[in-house]
Amino acid sequence: MRNYLKSLGRERVGNFSRNSYETAFSVFMIVIAYFYRRNPLIVYPDVLYYFVLLMGSNFIFNRLLRRRATVSLWSIDAILLFNIGVITGVLYYSGRGESYFWVLYLLPIFAAALLVNLKDVMGVFFLCSLAAVLLAWPVDVSDLAQVMSLLVKLSVFGLSAIVVYRTAEAKKAAEVHLSSKRHEVEKLAKELSDKDTEILRTASAGELGELSSGVMHDLGNSVTVILLSAQLANEDEKPGKKDLERIMKAARFAKSVISNALDITRNREYVFEEGPVKEPAENAVLLLDYAIKSKNAAIRLNFPEELPAISMSKVHMQRFFINILSNSLSFVPKNGAITVAAARSGDFVELEIADNGPGFPADLLKGGIKAFSTTRRKAGGTGLGLYICAQVVEKHKGEMSLSNGPAGGALIRIKLPVFRAKEV
């Protein structure tokens, strides 16, 4: 029995109608019914009861559906069947086969077609056609007017279903195409966030040949993210704010890569300026968006508004957060959580990054952070992430320490000096 019920399982959909056109259409029909109240075919007040039931039920259904991101197709089927039943009641009390209100059957047909589910469209079309035939029964084949009237109704049902279904199918295909491109952009954004730390490593070594290749790689990815995000925004009917934000972030990142490379050639690896530490943290989270969604993880930033500015090299601090958060994302489980909290402590801004992963191994806590030391070598880890973070903190005249939280999980504490005018 369980296997049988499982075979009848229906997926969930998010492209169902949340509009109020059914309610508006019902009001329009009620107005027509009022003006035709002297028509002997219409039975008062029974027909009004069904109109009110149709209008009220659709209002309630739309309110309930609007609160959900997705809805089971079983629920949609139940709503469509209920509407077909109520509409049949309207026609029964307004002349049956001769009723002027047969167009109400287009409501469930349109709703089914908008789901872009061929089985639902065919099922609803069949039920509406069957109801129209039963209401007109018995059909006198010799009565050409009656036969033609029934054929016109069935033709309108069929043509309407085909037109709306094809329109909705084309729109869905366009949405799938946009979704595919957005996925491609997110993959490239992930590549930016998970990239090797060659620029920082070659900067300290002064190997400008390797630096150039690293810069070109970063710039190529940045420009690709910008172009694809711009294309998505241009093709989408309602450009997403997230696409536009990604364009701006990628452009700023590309500019910072160029600026940083030029500073290195002038023997100025770090350029310090006053700024809030929250900004590079937010930029890093945006670039890590794909990796975060892949694990269905959550990164919470707790930065108080009154937090003072620090003296920092923005591009290096952004890479610090990218590396530190990427490292945590590599170890936290599915639906994991990472928290970045900041607070002032005297002349320092203290950062605390905590996650619910397995925590740091004892060897790392005992031996300290070393370059090329990693527990993820088989997964592609380079062993440079935490080492680069420690170097960035040191350059900012700060302190960094590793430990494990009381309840488990990694815990990283960083102290960075508050900005002072004389430091610039």
C-alpha positions as CSV (number, residue, x, y, z in Angstrom):
1,M,0.0,0.0,0.0
2,R,2.8,2.4,0.9
3,N,4.6,1.7,-2.5
4,Y,1.3,2.3,-4.3
5,L,0.8,5.7,-2.5
6,K,4.4,6.6,-3.3
7,S,3.8,5.9,-7.0
8,L,1.0,8.4,-6.9
9,G,3.3,11.1,-5.4
10,R,3.1,14.5,-7.0
11,E,5.9,17.0,-7.0
12,R,5.7,20.5,-5.6
13,V,5.5,23.6,-7.8
14,G,6.2,27.2,-7.4
15,N,4.8,28.6,-10.7
16,F,1.1,28.5,-9.6
17,S,-1.1,31.5,-9.9
18,R,-1.2,33.8,-6.9
19,N,-3.2,36.5,-8.7
20,S,-6.7,37.6,-7.8
21,Y,-8.1,37.5,-11.4
22,E,-10.5,34.7,-10.4
23,T,-12.1,36.9,-7.7
24,A,-12.3,39.9,-10.1
25,F,-13.8,37.7,-12.8
26,S,-16.4,36.3,-10.3
27,V,-17.4,39.9,-9.4
28,F,-17.8,40.7,-13.1
29,M,-20.0,37.6,-13.5
30,I,-22.1,38.6,-10.4
31,V,-22.7,42.0,-12.0
32,I,-23.9,40.3,-15.2
33,A,-26.1,37.9,-13.2
34,Y,-27.7,40.9,-11.5
35,F,-28.5,42.6,-14.8
36,Y,-29.9,39.3,-16.1
37,R,-31.9,38.7,-12.9
38,R,-35.2,38.8,-14.8
39,N,-34.0,36.1,-17.2
40,P,-36.3,33.0,-16.5
41,L,-33.3,30.7,-16.9
42,I,-31.6,32.1,-13.8
43,V,-32.7,30.6,-10.4
44,Y,-32.5,33.2,-7.6
45,P,-31.1,33.2,-5.0
46,D,-29.4,29.8,-5.6
47,V,-27.1,31.1,-8.4
48,L,-25.9,33.9,-6.2
49,Y,-24.9,31.5,-3.4
50,Y,-22.6,29.6,-5.9
51,F,-21.2,32.9,-7.2
52,V,-20.4,34.0,-3.6
53,L,-18.9,30.6,-2.9
54,L,-16.7,30.8,-6.0
55,M,-15.5,34.3,-5.2
56,G,-14.9,33.7,-1.5
57,S,-13.2,30.3,-2.0
58,N,-10.7,31.7,-4.6
59,F,-10.0,34.7,-2.3
60,I,-9.1,32.3,0.5
61,F,-7.1,30.0,-1.7
62,N,-5.0,32.9,-3.0
63,R,-4.4,34.2,0.5
64,L,-3.2,30.7,1.6
65,L,-1.1,30.1,-1.5
66,R,0.6,33.5,-1.3
67,R,2.2,32.5,2.0
68,R,3.9,29.4,0.5
69,A,7.0,29.3,-1.8
70,T,5.9,25.9,-3.2
71,V,2.6,23.9,-3.2
72,S,1.9,20.2,-3.8
73,L,0.2,19.5,-7.0
74,W,-2.4,17.5,-5.0
75,S,-3.4,20.7,-3.4
76,I,-3.7,22.5,-6.8
77,D,-5.8,19.5,-8.1
78,A,-8.1,19.8,-5.2
79,I,-8.6,23.5,-5.7
80,L,-9.3,23.0,-9.4
81,L,-11.8,20.2,-8.8
82,F,-13.6,22.4,-6.2
83,N,-13.8,25.3,-8.7
84,I,-15.1,23.0,-11.4
85,G,-17.8,21.8,-9.0
86,V,-18.9,25.3,-8.0
87,I,-18.9,26.5,-11.6
88,T,-21.1,23.6,-12.5
89,G,-23.5,24.6,-9.8
90,V,-23.6,28.2,-11.2
91,L,-24.5,26.8,-14.6
92,Y,-27.0,24.4,-13.2
93,Y,-29.0,27.3,-11.7
94,S,-28.7,29.6,-14.7
95,G,-30.0,27.5,-17.5
96,R,-27.8,24.4,-17.6
97,G,-26.7,24.0,-21.3
98,E,-28.2,27.3,-22.2
99,S,-26.4,29.3,-19.5
100,Y,-24.4,32.4,-20.4
101,F,-21.9,31.6,-17.7
102,W,-20.2,28.6,-19.4
103,V,-17.0,30.8,-19.9
104,L,-16.4,30.4,-16.1
105,Y,-14.9,27.0,-17.0
106,L,-12.0,28.9,-18.6
107,L,-10.8,29.8,-15.0
108,P,-9.6,26.3,-14.1
109,I,-8.4,25.6,-17.6
110,F,-6.2,28.7,-17.5
111,A,-4.9,27.8,-14.0
112,A,-4.0,24.3,-15.1
113,A,-2.3,25.6,-18.3
114,L,-0.2,28.1,-16.3
115,L,1.3,25.1,-14.4
116,V,2.8,23.9,-17.6
117,N,1.8,20.4,-16.7
118,L,0.2,18.6,-19.7
119,K,-1.5,15.9,-17.6
120,D,-3.3,18.5,-15.5
121,V,-4.3,20.5,-18.6
122,M,-5.8,17.5,-20.3
123,G,-7.5,16.3,-17.1
124,V,-9.1,19.7,-16.4
125,F,-10.1,20.1,-20.1
126,F,-11.7,16.7,-20.0
127,L,-13.7,17.4,-16.8
128,C,-14.9,20.9,-18.0
129,S,-15.9,19.4,-21.4
130,L,-17.7,16.5,-19.7
131,A,-19.5,18.9,-17.4
132,A,-20.6,21.1,-20.4
133,V,-21.9,18.0,-22.3
134,L,-23.8,16.7,-19.2
135,L,-25.4,20.1,-18.6
136,A,-26.6,20.2,-22.2
137,W,-27.8,16.6,-22.1
138,P,-29.9,15.2,-23.8
139,V,-28.4,16.6,-27.1
140,D,-30.7,16.6,-30.0
141,V,-28.5,15.7,-33.0
142,S,-31.1,17.1,-35.4
143,D,-30.9,20.5,-33.6
144,L,-28.0,22.1,-35.4
145,A,-28.0,25.2,-33.2
146,Q,-27.6,23.1,-30.0
147,V,-24.9,20.9,-31.5
148,M,-23.0,24.0,-32.8
149,S,-23.3,25.7,-29.5
150,L,-21.7,22.7,-27.7
151,L,-19.0,22.4,-30.3
152,V,-18.1,26.1,-30.0
153,K,-17.8,25.7,-26.2
154,L,-15.5,22.7,-26.5
155,S,-13.4,24.4,-29.2
156,V,-13.0,27.5,-27.0
157,F,-11.9,25.3,-24.1
158,G,-9.4,23.4,-26.2
159,L,-7.9,26.5,-28.0
160,S,-7.7,28.5,-24.8
161,A,-5.8,25.6,-23.1
162,I,-3.4,25.3,-26.0
163,V,-2.6,29.0,-26.3
164,V,-2.2,29.5,-22.5
165,Y,-0.2,26.3,-22.2
166,R,2.2,27.2,-25.0
167,T,2.7,30.7,-23.7
168,A,3.4,29.5,-20.2
169,E,5.8,26.8,-21.6
170,A,7.7,29.4,-23.5
171,K,8.0,31.6,-20.4
172,K,9.1,28.6,-18.3
173,A,11.8,27.7,-20.9
174,A,13.1,31.3,-20.8
175,E,13.2,31.1,-17.0
176,V,15.1,27.8,-17.1
177,H,17.6,29.4,-19.6
178,L,18.1,32.3,-17.2
179,S,18.4,30.0,-14.3
180,S,21.1,28.0,-16.1
181,K,23.1,31.2,-16.8
182,R,22.7,32.4,-13.3
183,H,24.1,29.0,-12.1
184,E,27.0,29.5,-14.4
185,V,27.6,33.0,-13.0
186,E,27.5,31.6,-9.4
187,K,30.0,29.0,-10.3
188,L,32.4,31.6,-11.6
189,A,31.7,33.7,-8.5
190,K,32.6,30.6,-6.4
191,E,35.9,30.3,-8.4
192,L,36.7,33.9,-7.5
193,S,36.1,33.1,-3.8
194,D,37.8,29.7,-3.8
195,K,40.8,30.7,-6.0
196,D,44.3,29.9,-5.0
197,T,46.2,32.6,-3.1
198,E,48.9,33.0,-5.7
199,I,48.8,36.8,-5.7
200,L,49.6,37.1,-2.1
201,R,52.2,34.3,-2.2
202,T,54.0,35.7,-5.3
203,A,53.7,39.2,-3.9
204,S,55.9,38.3,-1.0
205,A,58.3,36.4,-3.2
206,G,58.4,39.1,-5.8
207,E,58.0,36.7,-8.7
208,L,56.3,39.1,-11.1
209,G,55.9,36.6,-13.9
210,E,53.7,34.4,-11.8
211,L,52.0,37.5,-10.5
212,S,50.9,38.5,-14.0
213,S,49.3,35.1,-14.7
214,G,47.5,35.3,-11.4
215,V,46.2,38.8,-12.1
216,M,45.0,37.9,-15.6
217,H,43.2,34.8,-14.2
218,D,41.4,36.9,-11.5
219,L,40.6,39.6,-14.0
220,G,39.3,37.1,-16.6
221,N,36.9,35.6,-14.1
222,S,35.8,39.0,-12.8
223,V,35.0,40.3,-16.3
224,T,33.1,37.0,-17.1
225,V,31.0,37.4,-13.9
226,I,30.2,41.0,-14.9
227,L,29.3,40.2,-18.5
228,L,27.1,37.2,-17.6
229,S,25.4,39.0,-14.7
230,A,24.7,42.0,-17.0
231,Q,23.2,39.6,-19.6
232,L,21.0,38.0,-17.0
233,A,19.8,41.4,-15.8
234,N,19.1,42.5,-19.4
235,E,17.2,39.3,-20.4
236,D,15.1,39.1,-17.2
237,E,11.8,40.9,-17.2
238,K,12.5,42.1,-13.7
239,P,16.3,42.4,-13.2
240,G,17.3,40.9,-9.9
241,K,19.0,43.1,-7.4
242,K,21.4,40.3,-6.6
243,D,22.6,40.3,-10.3
244,L,23.3,44.0,-10.1
245,E,25.1,43.7,-6.8
246,R,27.3,40.9,-8.2
247,I,28.2,43.2,-11.1
248,M,29.3,45.9,-8.8
249,K,31.2,43.6,-6.4
250,A,33.0,41.8,-9.3
251,A,34.0,45.2,-10.8
252,R,35.3,46.5,-7.5
253,F,37.2,43.2,-7.0
254,A,38.8,43.5,-10.5
255,K,39.8,47.1,-9.8
256,S,41.3,46.1,-6.5
257,V,43.3,43.3,-8.2
258,I,44.8,45.8,-10.6
259,S,45.4,48.3,-7.9
260,N,47.1,45.7,-5.7
261,A,49.3,44.4,-8.5
262,L,50.4,48.0,-9.3
263,D,51.2,48.6,-5.7
264,I,53.3,45.4,-5.6
265,T,55.4,46.5,-8.6
266,R,56.1,49.7,-6.7
267,N,57.1,47.7,-3.6
268,R,54.0,48.8,-1.8
269,E,52.1,45.5,-1.0
270,Y,49.6,47.0,1.4
271,V,47.9,50.4,1.1
272,F,46.1,51.2,4.4
273,E,43.1,53.4,4.8
274,E,40.4,54.0,7.3
275,G,37.3,51.8,6.8
276,P,34.7,49.6,8.5
277,V,35.8,45.9,8.8
278,K,32.2,45.0,8.0
279,E,32.5,46.0,4.4
280,P,35.2,43.4,3.3
281,A,33.3,40.7,5.3
282,E,30.0,41.5,3.4
283,N,31.9,41.4,0.1
284,A,33.4,38.0,0.9
285,V,30.0,36.6,1.8
286,L,28.5,37.8,-1.5
287,L,31.4,36.2,-3.5
288,L,30.9,33.0,-1.4
289,D,27.2,32.9,-2.2
290,Y,27.4,29.8,-4.4
291,A,29.5,27.8,-1.9
292,I,27.1,28.8,0.9
293,K,24.0,27.6,-1.1
294,S,25.8,24.4,-2.1
295,K,25.9,23.4,1.5
296,N,22.7,25.1,2.4
297,A,24.8,26.8,5.1
298,A,24.2,30.1,6.9
299,I,26.8,32.8,7.6
300,R,25.7,35.3,10.1
301,L,27.5,38.7,10.5
302,N,27.0,40.4,13.8
303,F,28.6,43.8,13.5
304,P,27.3,46.5,15.9
305,E,26.6,49.9,14.3
306,E,28.9,51.7,16.7
307,L,31.9,49.6,15.8
308,P,34.9,51.9,15.2
309,A,36.8,51.9,11.9
310,I,40.2,50.2,11.5
311,S,43.3,51.0,9.4
312,M,43.2,48.3,6.7
313,S,44.1,47.2,3.2
314,K,40.6,46.5,1.9
315,V,41.6,44.0,-0.8
316,H,43.7,42.0,1.7
317,M,41.0,42.1,4.4
318,Q,38.5,40.8,1.8
319,R,40.8,37.9,1.0
320,F,41.3,37.3,4.7
321,F,37.5,36.8,5.1
322,I,37.2,34.8,1.9
323,N,39.9,32.4,3.1
324,I,38.7,32.1,6.6
325,L,35.1,31.6,5.6
326,S,36.0,29.2,2.8
327,N,38.0,27.1,5.3
328,S,35.0,26.9,7.6
329,L,32.6,26.1,4.8
330,S,34.9,23.1,3.8
331,F,34.4,21.5,7.2
332,V,30.9,22.4,8.4
333,P,28.2,19.8,7.7
334,K,25.1,20.4,5.4
335,N,22.9,23.1,6.9
336,G,25.9,24.2,8.9
337,A,26.3,27.6,10.5
338,I,29.1,30.1,10.7
339,T,29.0,33.2,12.8
340,V,31.3,36.3,12.5
341,A,30.9,38.6,15.5
342,A,32.7,41.8,16.1
343,A,33.0,44.0,19.2
344,R,35.2,46.8,20.5
345,S,37.7,46.0,23.3
346,G,39.7,49.1,24.3
347,D,41.9,50.1,21.4
348,F,41.1,47.0,19.4
349,V,38.3,45.6,17.3
350,E,37.9,41.9,18.2
351,L,36.5,39.4,15.6
352,E,35.3,36.0,16.5
353,I,34.6,33.4,13.8
354,A,32.8,30.3,15.1
355,D,31.4,27.3,13.2
356,N,29.7,24.0,14.0
357,G,32.2,21.8,12.2
358,P,34.6,19.2,13.7
359,G,37.0,21.9,15.0
360,F,40.7,22.2,14.6
361,P,42.9,19.0,15.0
362,A,45.1,18.8,18.0
363,D,48.3,18.9,15.9
364,L,47.4,22.2,14.4
365,L,46.5,23.8,17.8
366,K,49.8,22.5,19.2
367,G,52.1,23.2,16.3
368,G,50.6,26.4,15.1
369,I,49.8,27.7,11.6
370,K,52.3,26.6,8.9
371,A,52.3,27.1,5.2
372,F,51.3,24.2,3.0
373,S,50.0,22.3,6.1
374,T,46.5,20.9,5.3
375,T,44.1,18.1,6.3
376,R,42.3,18.6,2.9
377,R,45.0,17.8,0.4
378,K,42.9,15.0,-1.2
379,A,40.1,17.5,-1.6
380,G,42.3,20.1,-3.3
381,G,43.4,22.0,-0.2
382,T,46.7,23.9,-0.6
383,G,47.4,24.6,3.1
384,L,47.8,28.3,2.4
385,G,44.3,29.5,3.6
386,L,44.9,30.0,7.3
387,Y,48.6,30.8,6.7
388,I,47.7,33.7,4.4
389,C,45.0,34.9,7.0
390,A,47.7,34.9,9.7
391,Q,50.0,36.9,7.4
392,V,47.3,39.5,6.6
393,V,46.5,39.9,10.3
394,E,50.2,40.3,11.1
395,K,50.5,43.0,8.4
396,H,47.6,44.8,10.1
397,K,49.5,44.8,13.4
398,G,46.9,42.4,14.8
399,E,46.8,39.1,16.6
400,M,45.1,35.8,15.6
401,S,44.5,32.7,17.6
402,L,42.9,29.3,17.0
403,S,40.9,27.1,19.4
404,N,37.9,24.9,19.6
405,G,34.6,26.1,21.1
406,P,33.2,24.6,24.3
407,A,30.4,22.9,22.4
408,G,32.8,21.9,19.5
409,G,33.5,23.6,16.2
410,A,36.4,25.8,15.3
411,L,36.9,29.2,17.0
412,I,39.1,31.9,15.6
413,R,39.8,35.1,17.4
414,I,41.4,38.2,15.8
415,K,42.4,41.5,17.3
416,L,42.8,44.5,15.0
417,P,43.9,48.0,16.2
418,V,41.3,50.8,15.9
419,F,42.1,53.4,13.3
420,R,44.2,56.4,14.5
421,A,44.7,59.4,12.3
422,K,48.5,59.4,12.8
423,E,48.7,55.9,11.3
424,V,47.9,57.2,7.8
